[in-house]
């Protein structure tokens, strides 16, 4: 974590020193730089978590399809554990969306809706929040 924090300081904070001095009057440069680096670190961490969850959601969709077509056997303990892990991680997000969506032809569109929400609502909202915090 500390290396990522140092990377955030090097990547974003040093080029933005002139803007920081204009924005943070009365705050010493070191403290302003550290605060900016922390905000950047939290932003990058949240973005990576959203990206990781998107990949887990795609893996769960592939796993369910492989299981449904009989390619994977649930009697195998490793397959069962992977399936339970993926279900426990994705089901709290997918279940409320499944209740709202109709299931035409038995197709489950909830993973696609969650991925679209992540890509077009959460990530752009996080970017705009980060920009607002940086230029405030």
matplotlib code that plots the C-alpha trace (Angstrom):
import matplotlib.pyplot as plt

x = [0.0, 2.8, 4.4, 1.0, 0.8, 4.3, 3.4, 0.3, 2.5, 4.9, 2.4, -0.2, 0.9, 4.3, 3.1, 0.1, 2.0, 1.2, -2.5, -2.3, -0.7, -3.5, -6.2, -4.9, -3.9, -2.6, -1.9, 1.8, 2.8, 3.7, 0.4, -1.5, 0.5, -0.1, -3.8, -3.9, -1.9, -4.3, -7.4, -5.7, -4.8, -8.4, -9.7, -7.3, -8.2, -11.9, -11.4, -9.4, -12.0, -14.7, -12.6, -11.8, -15.5, -16.3, -13.9, -15.3, -18.8, -17.7, -16.0, -19.2, -21.2, -18.8, -18.8, -22.6, -22.8, -20.1, -21.9, -25.3, -24.0, -22.5, -18.8, -18.1, -19.1, -20.3, -19.3, -15.7, -14.8, -12.7, -15.4, -17.9, -15.8, -15.1, -18.8, -19.8, -17.2, -18.4, -22.0, -21.3, -19.5, -21.9, -25.3, -25.7, -25.5, -27.4, -30.4, -32.0, -31.6, -33.1, -36.2, -36.7, -36.0, -38.3, -36.8, -37.7, -37.2, -35.4, -32.4, -30.8, -29.8, -28.8, -25.0, -25.2, -27.2, -24.6, -21.7, -23.5, -24.1, -20.5, -19.2, -21.6, -22.7, -20.3, -16.9, -17.9, -19.4, -16.3, -14.2, -16.4, -16.2, -12.5, -12.2, -14.5, -12.3, -9.1, -10.3, -12.2]
y = [0.0, 2.4, 2.0, 2.7, 5.8, 6.9, 6.3, 8.5, 11.3, 11.0, 10.7, 13.3, 15.6, 16.9, 18.2, 19.8, 21.8, 25.2, 24.4, 23.2, 26.3, 28.3, 26.1, 25.5, 28.9, 28.8, 25.0, 24.1, 22.5, 19.2, 18.7, 19.7, 17.3, 14.4, 15.1, 15.1, 11.9, 10.2, 11.2, 10.0, 6.7, 6.2, 7.0, 4.5, 1.8, 2.2, 2.1, -1.0, -2.6, -1.9, -3.3, -6.4, -6.9, -6.6, -9.4, -11.6, -11.0, -12.1, -15.2, -16.0, -15.8, -18.1, -20.5, -20.7, -21.4, -24.1, -25.7, -25.5, -27.2, -30.0, -29.1, -28.7, -31.3, -30.0, -33.2, -32.1, -30.2, -27.5, -26.7, -26.6, -24.2, -21.9, -21.9, -21.1, -18.3, -16.7, -17.0, -15.4, -12.5, -11.8, -12.8, -9.8, -7.4, -9.5, -10.6, -7.2, -6.6, -10.0, -9.1, -6.0, -7.4, -9.7, -12.9, -13.2, -16.8, -17.8, -15.5, -13.7, -10.2, -9.0, -9.4, -7.3, -4.6, -4.6, -4.3, -1.4, 0.3, -0.1, 1.1, 4.0, 5.2, 4.3, 4.8, 8.2, 9.3, 8.4, 10.3, 13.4, 13.2, 12.9, 15.9, 17.9, 17.1, 18.0, 21.4, 22.4]
z = [0.0, 0.8, -2.6, -4.3, -2.1, -3.2, -6.8, -6.4, -5.0, -7.9, -10.6, -9.7, -7.0, -8.1, -11.5, -9.8, -7.2, -8.9, -8.9, -5.3, -4.0, -5.7, -4.3, -0.8, 0.5, 4.1, 4.0, 3.9, 0.6, 2.2, 3.8, 0.7, -1.4, 1.1, 1.2, -2.6, -2.8, -0.4, -2.4, -5.5, -3.8, -2.6, -6.1, -7.8, -5.2, -5.8, -9.6, -9.3, -7.0, -9.6, -12.3, -10.3, -9.5, -13.2, -13.9, -11.1, -12.5, -15.9, -14.5, -12.6, -15.8, -17.6, -14.7, -14.6, -18.3, -18.1, -15.2, -17.0, -20.1, -18.1, -18.8, -15.1, -12.5, -9.1, -7.4, -7.8, -4.6, -6.3, -8.8, -6.0, -3.9, -6.8, -7.6, -4.0, -3.9, -7.1, -5.9, -2.6, -4.2, -6.9, -5.5, -3.1, -6.1, -8.6, -6.5, -6.2, -9.9, -10.7, -8.7, -10.7, -14.2, -16.2, -17.4, -21.0, -22.2, -19.0, -19.8, -16.8, -17.8, -14.3, -14.9, -18.0, -16.1, -13.3, -15.7, -17.5, -14.2, -13.3, -16.6, -17.3, -13.8, -11.0, -12.8, -14.4, -11.2, -9.3, -11.8, -11.6, -7.7, -7.9, -10.2, -7.9, -4.9, -6.8, -8.0, -4.9]

ax = plt.figure().add_subplot(projection="3d")
ax.plot(x, y, z, "-o")
ax.set_aspect("equal")
plt.show()
